[in-house]
Amino acid sequence: MPPLKTKKALSPLDVVLAILFVGMGLYLLYRVNVGLNYKWNWSTIPQYLFRYDPQQESWLPNLLMQGFFTTIRLSFWGTILATLLGTMMGLFRLSHRLFRRLVGGTYVELIRNLPPLVLIFIFYFFISDQIMPVLSVEEFFQARSESTKTLLTFLFAPAAQFPAFLSALVTLAVFEGAYITEIVRAGIQSIEKGQWEVSSALGFSRKQQLRHIILPQAVQRILPPLAGQFISTIKDSAIVSVISIQELTFQGIELMSATYLTFEVWITITLLYLSLTLSLSLAIGRLEIYMKRKGAV
């Protein structure tokens, strides 16, 4: 039996690339300091993350962290709604009924071929300006008890921003749901045809086939691309800043305009986004390992 080959930790090409990246970083830093005559001022950034409230005698989130938490809320609820919508439309795409297949196909082709910025404005001006007043969403919010208002503000947004937040949430869910639809469809179609035939021969209905046989296997194949789409949801949430949703990007733009700390603000925002996306990536990776181990038992 031939000996196993071990990979070297670093190849000469890796060293060269690392040197090039470090050199590019140092050159950019030089251009900022010398070419742009930029004065770094990192000491002012922490106060825009958290501020001390003497009345409550505690530290409270300031502009950047408020935007960060809004991004988390928007991404969380957007991911849940997009997953539900995408799963339903993915099943529609594979339905035996023509009408459902047409609905699923039309949804995917329409949404995936429209720019998200266009969708944002369509949903914002249609949902916020037309539907929200008819449903009296803001009045419903204001009529709740103080404890309910506090809970709704924590989970979603303050009353004044609630209609716009829902518009952004629906837009994000509809846009991301179109891509999740195709992930779900491809995952189910990747299951061998024999699985369907055997389960049908055993007397399973189509719903039972999906629930007990097909979907448990498809989930393991769907999970990696689905994780990538969840991360895209976090990144795509930044586009709702154009309708004044006070998420992380919007707060960064406002803060940069007021302080002119261009590089400090955007580097901080980059790190905050990375903390979200990398945490989600690691969590999904652990979930994949757990599901593989569980399937192997």
N, C-alpha and C positions, 0 to 999 in steps of 0.2 A: 504494500500500500504506500503510495507516494506521500512524502511529508506535506502537511498543510502549509500553504504559503501565508505568511503574516504580512499585513500591510504596514508600511512605514507610517510613522506618526505624521511626518511632514516631508513632502517631496521638494526638490529645488524649485519647481514651478509654484508651489504653495508659498515658499519663502519670498520669491520674486513678487507674486501678487500682493502679499502682505505688505512688503516694502512700498509697492506702488500705491496701495490704499492709504498707508500712513503718510506717504509723501503728498498725496492729493489733499489729505486732511490738513496737513501743516501748511500747504500752499494756500488753501482756502482761508485758513485762520490768518495767515500773513496778509492776504488781500483785504480781509475785513478790517484788520487792525491798521494797516499802512495805506492800502489803496483807497479804502473808504473813510479812513480816519475815524473809525467807529470806536466809541468809548463804552466798554462793557460795564454793566452795573447790575450784577447778579444779586446784590444785597437787598434790592427792593422787591424781588420776585416773591420771597416767602410771605410778605404781607398780603399779596393778592391770592395766596392759597388759603390761608387761615388768618382770622383776625380775633383779637381778644375783646370780648364784650364786658365792660366793667359792671354793667347792671346785672347780667346773668352770672358774672364771675366765671366764665368759661370761654374756651376757644370755639369759634364758629367758622364754617366754611365761607370763604370770600369768593370773588368773582370767578376765578379759574376753577375752584372746586365745586362751586354751584353749577357751572357749566358741565363739569365732569360728571356730576351726579345726574344731571338732566340727560346727558349722553347715555349713561347707564340705563336710566329708566326707558328712554326711547328705544335703545337697542334691545333691552330685555323684552318689553312688550311687543316690539316689532318682530323679534325672532319668534316669539310664541305664535303670534297671529300669522306670520308668513309660513311657519311650519304647518299649522292647521290648514291654511288655505292651499299651500303647495301639496300637502298629502291628499287632500280632497280632490284637487284638480289632477294630480298624478293618477289617482284611481279612475277619475273620469276619462282620462286619456286611454286607459286600458279597458274601459267598460265595453260590454257587448252591445250596449244601446248606442245607436248612432247619434242621438241628440246630445248625450253626455260627452261623447268623443268630440263633437263639433264645439261644444262649450269649452272643453278643456283646450282644444287646439287653437281656437280663436283667442282665448285668454293669453296663452303663451306667445303666440305670434304677434298679437297686438302690443302687449306690454314689453316684450323683449326688443321690439323694433321702434320703441319710442324713447327719446332721451329722458332720463329721470328728472331733469330740470323742468321739462315740459309737464310731466306728470305732477310735479310739486305745485306748479301754478294752477293747473286744472283742478286738482283736488282742493287746493287752498281756497280759490275763489268760488268753487262750486259748493264744497262742504261747509267751509267756515261762513261764507256770506249768504248761502241759500238754505242749507239743511239745518245747520246749528241753530239759527234763530227760530225756525219752525219747531224744532224739537225742544226749544227752551233749555238748552244745555247749561248755559251760564246761570239762568234763574234756578234750575234744579240744584246746581252746586251751591248757590248762595242760600238756598232754603234749608240746607242740611245743618245739623248741629255742629258746634265748634269742634267736637272730637272727630266727627265724620269729615269735616273740612280739612282738619289737620291730617287725617289719614289719606284723603284724596290728594292733598298737596304733596304728601310724602311719596305716594305711589305714582302720581302723574305730574300735575303742575298746579300752580295757583289758579284761582278762579278766572282772573283776567286773561291768562294764557291757555286756559283749558281748551277752548274751541280750536285754537291754532295748533295746540299740541296733538289733539285728536286727528286733525287734518294731516299733520306730518306723520303721525303714527299709521294711519290708513294708507297713505302714499307709500311709505317705506315697506309696509307689509305686502301691499299689492305688487310692488316692484320686485322685491326679493322672492315673493311667493312664486313668481313665474319661473325663476331659475330652480327653486326647490322642486317645482312640479316636474321638471325634466330629470332632476336627480332621482326623485322617487320613481318615475316611470322607468328610467334606465336600470335602476336597481332591481325592480320587480321583474323586468324583462330579462335580466341576466340570470335569473334562476332557471335551471334546466327544465325543459319541457316535460321530462319524465316525472318531475315532482308533481306537476299538475295532473298528469295522467294517472299516476299511482293513487294520489289522494282522491281523485274522482272515482276511481275503481273501488275505493274503500267506502264510498257513499257520502263523502264530504260535499256539502254545498259550496258554492263559490265563496261565500263569506267565511265559512269554516276553513276553506283552503287558504285564504289570505291570512286569516287570524292565527291559525295553528301551524301551518306549514310554510307558506311563502314569506310572509312578512318577517318572522324571526330570523330567517336566513338572509333576507334582503337588507335588514337593518345593518348587519355587519359590513355589507358592501356599500351601503349608502352613507354610513357614518363619516368616513374620511372626506368625501366631497361636501357633505353637509356641514362639517366643521369649517371648511373653507368658506362656505356661504355665510355661516354665522359671523365669521370674522369680517367678511365683506359688508354685512349689515352694520357692524360697528363703524366701519370706515365710511360707508355710504350715508350714515346718519348726519355727517357733516354738511350735506347738501341742503338740509332744512334750515340752515342759517340764513338762506336767502329770503325766508318768510319770517325772519326775526324770532325764531325759536331760540331761546337763550341757552343753547348747548355749548359745548366746549369751543368749537370753532368760532361761533358768534361772539362769545365772551373774549376770545383771543383777539379778534378783529377790533372790538371795542377798546380793549386794554391797550393794544398796540397804537391805536389812533390817539389815545389820551396820553401815553407815556413815551412813545417813540422807541420803546425797547424792543425793536423788531426781532433780533436774533434770540434774545433771552426768552421772550414770550413764546415764539414758535418752537424753540428747542424744548421748552417746558411742556408745551402742548403735545409735541411729538412723543416725549417720554410718557405722558399720561395715556395717550392712545396705545403706545406699545405695552404699557402695563396691562391694559385691558385685553388686547389681542393675544399677547403671549400667554397670559393667564388662561384664557379660553383655550388656546392651542394645547397647553400642557394638560388641562383638565380633560379635553377630548382624547388626548393621547393615552391618559391613564384609563379612561373609560373603554377605549379600544382594547387595551391589554386585559382589562377585567373581563370584557365580553369574550375575548379569545380563550382565556383560561376557563371561563364558565362553560364555553362550548366544547372545550377539550375534555371536561370532566365526564 
